[in-house]
Amino acid sequence: MRPRSGPTVEHRVLATRLRMLRERAGVSLQAAAVALGAHPATVRRIERAETGLDAQQVSVLLECYAVPGTEAEPIMAGLAAANLPGWWHRWRDAMEPWQQEVIGIESSAALVRTWHPALVPELLRTPAYEAALCRTLTAGPASRLDGRLELLAERQRRLRERGAALWALLPAAALHTRVGGPAVMAGQRAALEEAAHQRHLTVQITPLDFPPHPMTGVPPLHLLRVAAPEIGDRAVLEIPGARVDIIGDPAAVLDYRIRMDGACAAAPHPASPLPEGTGAPEPLEGGAR
C-alpha cells in the first residue's frame, strides 16, 4: 500500500477510471461492496483515491464490472506506480493535511494560476521572504520551518524543470508590505525582476491606484490544470486563519477562472519593469514577465 501522503495524479486517474467503469456497467456502490465483501464506504474511498489501490480488490471490481482484458490489463499494470508515495512524502511532517492533496495535483499541473490580495504568491517567494513570513504567521519548531522552506524550493524547482506555466497576479501593495525588512524585500524584488527572463512565468502587478477588478476582495486563490481528462481543474481558495477549500465543482471553478481572466485582462500588460523601492508611497506601475 502507498504510504499516506496524499494521492498522486496517477492514483487519482486510476481511481476515477474505476468509478467510471462501475457507472458504465450500471453497478451500484452496494453491489460493488457485496462483490468485495466490504462496506459501500470502502468502494467510495477507493473511487475518491482516499485509500491505497489493493490489487486483489481492484481485480474483483474489474470482474464485477465485466471489464474486458484489453481495458483491465493497463489498469492492473498501473497499480504499482499509482501506489508509490508522492515525491513530497519526505516533507509530510512539515505540511498541513490539505497541502498533501493540493501538491499532489500541482505536481502534475500544466498550468498554475495564482492570486494573492496582499502578499507575493507562494510559488514566487524567495526562501528569506517565506522564512520571515512563516515566523510571523505560524508557530513551530525550527525543523518544521526548515522542512517548509525545502518543500517550497522543491516545488519551485519541479515546476520550472517540467516547463509548467505559472501565471501570477498580485497587487503592488504586496511589494509595500515589508516582510522581513528591506533586505528581504530587495531580494524578493530581484527575484521578481528575474522572472522576466523565465519563459514559462508570467507576473502581473496591479498599481496602488488601480480600480476594483473581478478579483478584488477574493482571498488567496490557485487554479490548477492537469493534462488528464479524468481530472478536472481545481480551485484552491485559502481563507486565512479559517480553512482551505479545494473546489472541484466545474461550475464553481469556471466562475473563478472567469474572474481571474477578467482581472488579468484589466491589469497592466506583463512587460513593464518593476518599480524601484519597496516602501515608496507613489503608485507602482505595470508588471513583469
C-alpha positions as CSV (number, residue, x, y, z in Angstrom):
1,M,0.0,0.0,0.0
2,R,1.1,3.6,-0.7
3,P,2.2,5.4,2.5
4,R,-0.2,8.1,3.5
5,S,1.0,11.3,1.8
6,G,-1.9,12.4,-0.3
7,P,-2.8,10.8,-3.7
8,T,-0.6,11.3,-6.8
9,V,-2.2,12.2,-10.1
10,E,-1.6,8.6,-11.3
11,H,-3.6,7.3,-8.3
12,R,-6.4,9.8,-8.9
13,V,-6.6,8.8,-12.6
14,L,-7.0,5.0,-11.8
15,A,-9.4,5.7,-9.0
16,T,-11.6,7.8,-11.3
17,R,-11.4,5.2,-14.0
18,L,-12.8,2.6,-11.5
19,R,-15.7,4.8,-10.8
20,M,-16.4,5.4,-14.5
21,L,-16.3,1.7,-15.2
22,R,-18.7,1.0,-12.3
23,E,-21.1,3.6,-13.6
24,R,-20.8,2.4,-17.2
25,A,-21.6,-1.1,-16.0
26,G,-24.7,0.1,-14.1
27,V,-23.3,-1.4,-10.8
28,S,-24.3,0.3,-7.6
29,L,-22.0,1.1,-4.7
30,Q,-23.8,-1.5,-2.7
31,A,-23.4,-4.2,-5.3
32,A,-19.7,-3.4,-5.7
33,A,-19.3,-3.6,-2.0
34,V,-21.0,-7.0,-1.9
35,A,-18.6,-8.3,-4.5
36,L,-15.7,-7.1,-2.3
37,G,-17.2,-8.3,0.9
38,A,-16.9,-4.8,2.2
39,H,-18.9,-1.8,3.2
40,P,-20.0,0.6,0.4
41,A,-17.9,3.3,2.1
42,T,-14.8,1.2,1.1
43,V,-15.7,1.4,-2.5
44,R,-16.4,5.1,-2.2
45,R,-12.9,5.6,-0.6
46,I,-11.3,3.7,-3.4
47,E,-13.0,5.8,-6.1
48,R,-12.1,9.0,-4.3
49,A,-8.4,8.0,-4.0
50,E,-8.6,8.1,-0.3
51,T,-7.0,4.7,0.2
52,G,-4.4,2.7,-1.5
53,L,-5.3,0.6,-4.5
54,D,-5.2,-3.1,-3.4
55,A,-4.5,-5.4,-6.4
56,Q,-6.9,-8.1,-5.2
57,Q,-9.7,-5.6,-4.6
58,V,-9.2,-3.9,-8.0
59,S,-9.2,-7.2,-9.7
60,V,-12.5,-8.2,-8.1
61,L,-14.1,-4.9,-9.0
62,L,-13.0,-5.1,-12.7
63,E,-14.5,-8.6,-12.8
64,C,-17.7,-7.3,-11.2
65,Y,-17.9,-4.6,-13.8
66,A,-17.3,-7.1,-16.7
67,V,-14.3,-5.1,-17.9
68,P,-12.6,-6.8,-20.9
69,G,-9.0,-7.8,-20.6
70,T,-7.8,-5.1,-23.0
71,E,-9.1,-2.4,-20.6
72,A,-8.3,-4.3,-17.4
73,E,-4.7,-5.1,-18.1
74,P,-3.4,-1.5,-18.3
75,I,-5.2,-0.7,-15.0
76,M,-3.7,-3.6,-13.2
77,A,-0.3,-2.8,-14.7
78,G,-0.5,0.8,-13.4
79,L,-1.3,-0.1,-9.8
80,A,2.3,-0.3,-8.7
81,A,3.1,3.3,-9.9
82,A,-0.2,4.6,-8.6
83,N,0.6,3.3,-5.1
84,L,4.0,4.9,-4.9
85,P,4.2,7.8,-2.4
86,G,4.4,11.3,-3.9
87,W,7.9,12.9,-4.1
88,W,6.7,15.3,-1.3
89,H,6.2,12.4,1.1
90,R,9.5,13.1,2.9
91,W,8.2,16.5,4.0
92,R,4.8,15.4,5.1
93,D,5.5,16.3,8.8
94,A,6.1,19.9,7.7
95,M,2.8,20.1,5.7
96,E,-0.7,20.8,6.5
97,P,-3.1,18.0,5.6
98,W,-4.7,20.0,2.8
99,Q,-1.3,20.7,1.2
100,Q,-0.8,17.0,0.5
101,E,-3.9,17.0,-1.7
102,V,-3.0,20.3,-3.4
103,I,0.6,19.5,-4.1
104,G,-0.4,16.1,-5.5
105,I,-2.3,17.9,-8.2
106,E,0.1,20.8,-8.5
107,S,3.0,18.4,-9.2
108,S,1.4,17.3,-12.5
109,A,-0.3,20.6,-13.4
110,A,0.5,22.0,-16.8
111,L,-0.8,25.4,-15.7
112,V,-0.9,27.1,-12.3
113,R,-2.6,30.4,-12.0
114,T,-2.3,32.2,-8.6
115,W,-3.6,35.3,-6.9
116,H,-2.8,36.8,-3.6
117,P,-4.5,40.0,-2.4
118,A,-1.7,41.2,0.0
119,L,1.5,39.2,-0.4
120,V,3.8,37.8,-3.0
121,P,2.2,34.4,-4.1
122,E,3.8,31.4,-2.6
123,L,5.4,29.9,-5.7
124,L,7.3,33.2,-6.4
125,R,8.7,33.7,-2.9
126,T,12.3,33.7,-2.0
127,P,13.5,31.5,0.9
128,A,14.2,34.6,3.0
129,Y,10.7,36.0,2.3
130,E,9.0,32.7,3.1
131,A,11.0,32.2,6.3
132,A,10.2,35.7,7.6
133,L,6.5,35.3,6.8
134,C,6.4,31.8,8.5
135,R,8.0,33.2,11.6
136,T,5.4,36.0,11.7
137,L,2.3,34.0,10.9
138,T,2.9,30.5,12.3
139,A,4.5,28.9,15.3
140,G,6.5,25.7,15.3
141,P,10.0,24.2,15.8
142,A,12.9,25.3,13.6
143,S,12.9,21.8,11.9
144,R,9.4,22.3,10.7
145,L,10.3,25.7,9.2
146,D,13.3,24.2,7.5
147,G,11.1,21.5,6.1
148,R,8.6,24.1,4.7
149,L,11.4,26.0,3.0
150,E,12.9,22.8,1.5
151,L,9.5,21.8,0.3
152,L,8.8,25.2,-1.3
153,A,12.1,25.2,-3.1
154,E,11.5,21.7,-4.4
155,R,8.0,22.7,-5.7
156,Q,9.5,25.7,-7.5
157,R,12.3,23.6,-9.0
158,R,10.0,20.9,-10.3
159,L,7.6,23.4,-11.7
160,R,10.4,25.1,-13.5
161,E,12.1,21.9,-14.8
162,R,9.0,20.4,-16.3
163,G,8.2,23.6,-18.0
164,A,4.8,24.1,-16.4
165,A,3.3,27.6,-16.9
166,L,2.9,29.8,-13.8
167,W,0.8,32.9,-14.1
168,A,0.6,35.1,-11.1
169,L,-1.4,38.2,-10.3
170,L,-0.7,40.4,-7.3
171,P,-1.3,44.0,-6.1
172,A,1.5,46.5,-5.8
173,A,0.7,46.6,-2.1
174,A,2.4,43.3,-1.8
175,L,5.7,45.0,-2.6
176,H,5.0,47.7,0.0
177,T,4.4,45.2,2.8
178,R,7.8,44.8,4.4
179,V,8.1,41.1,5.1
180,G,11.4,40.6,7.0
181,G,12.7,44.1,6.4
182,P,14.3,46.0,3.5
183,A,17.0,43.4,2.7
184,V,14.5,40.6,2.4
185,M,12.2,42.7,0.2
186,A,15.1,43.7,-2.0
187,G,15.9,40.1,-2.6
188,Q,12.3,39.3,-3.3
189,R,12.1,42.2,-5.8
190,A,15.2,41.0,-7.5
191,A,13.6,37.5,-7.8
192,L,10.5,39.0,-9.5
193,E,12.7,41.0,-11.8
194,E,14.5,37.8,-12.8
195,A,11.1,36.3,-13.7
196,A,11.2,38.5,-16.8
197,H,13.7,36.0,-18.2
198,Q,11.8,32.9,-17.5
199,R,9.9,31.6,-20.4
200,H,7.0,29.9,-18.6
201,L,6.4,32.5,-15.9
202,T,4.1,35.5,-16.2
203,V,3.7,38.1,-13.4
204,Q,1.1,40.9,-13.4
205,I,1.1,43.6,-10.8
206,T,-1.9,46.0,-10.3
207,P,-0.8,49.5,-9.3
208,L,-1.7,51.0,-5.9
209,D,-4.2,53.4,-7.6
210,F,-5.8,50.6,-9.7
211,P,-9.6,50.5,-9.7
212,P,-11.6,47.5,-8.3
213,H,-11.4,44.4,-10.6
214,P,-13.0,40.9,-10.6
215,M,-10.5,39.5,-8.0
216,T,-10.9,42.4,-5.6
217,G,-11.8,41.1,-2.2
218,V,-11.1,37.4,-3.2
219,P,-8.8,35.5,-0.7
220,P,-5.7,33.8,-2.0
221,L,-6.7,31.6,-5.0
222,H,-4.9,29.0,-7.0
223,L,-6.2,27.4,-10.2
224,L,-4.7,24.1,-11.2
225,R,-5.0,22.4,-14.6
226,V,-3.8,18.8,-15.2
227,A,-3.5,17.4,-18.7
228,A,-5.5,14.3,-17.8
229,P,-9.2,14.0,-18.9
230,E,-10.1,12.1,-15.7
231,I,-9.1,15.0,-13.5
232,G,-10.9,18.3,-13.8
233,D,-9.5,21.7,-13.0
234,R,-9.2,22.5,-9.3
235,A,-9.6,25.9,-7.5
236,V,-7.9,26.2,-4.1
237,L,-9.3,29.0,-2.0
238,E,-7.4,30.0,1.2
239,I,-9.4,31.6,3.9
240,P,-6.7,33.0,6.2
241,G,-7.0,31.8,9.8
242,A,-10.1,29.7,8.9
243,R,-9.8,27.0,6.3
244,V,-8.7,26.0,2.8
245,D,-11.4,25.0,0.3
246,I,-10.3,22.6,-2.5
247,I,-13.0,23.1,-5.2
248,G,-13.7,20.6,-7.9
249,D,-17.2,21.6,-9.0
250,P,-16.8,22.6,-12.7
251,A,-19.2,25.5,-12.4
252,A,-17.5,27.0,-9.4
253,V,-14.1,26.5,-10.9
254,L,-15.2,28.2,-14.1
255,D,-16.5,31.1,-12.1
256,Y,-13.1,31.7,-10.5
257,R,-11.4,31.3,-13.9
258,I,-13.6,33.9,-15.4
259,R,-12.9,36.2,-12.5
260,M,-9.1,35.6,-12.9
261,D,-9.4,36.2,-16.7
262,G,-11.2,39.5,-16.2
263,A,-8.7,40.7,-13.6
264,C,-5.7,39.7,-15.7
265,A,-7.2,41.4,-18.8
266,A,-7.7,44.6,-16.9
267,A,-4.2,44.6,-15.2
268,P,-1.2,46.2,-16.8
269,H,0.5,44.2,-19.5
270,P,3.2,41.9,-18.0
271,A,6.0,43.7,-19.8
272,S,6.8,46.8,-17.7
273,P,9.7,46.6,-15.2
274,L,9.1,46.5,-11.5
275,P,9.2,49.9,-9.8
276,E,12.2,50.9,-7.7
277,G,11.9,50.7,-3.9
278,T,9.6,48.7,-1.7
279,G,8.3,51.3,0.6
280,A,7.8,54.4,-1.5
281,P,4.4,55.9,-1.3
282,E,4.0,56.6,-5.0
283,P,2.0,54.0,-7.1
284,L,3.8,51.1,-8.6
285,E,3.2,50.8,-12.3
286,G,2.9,47.8,-14.6
287,G,4.1,44.2,-14.1
288,A,6.8,41.8,-15.2
289,R,7.3,38.9,-17.4
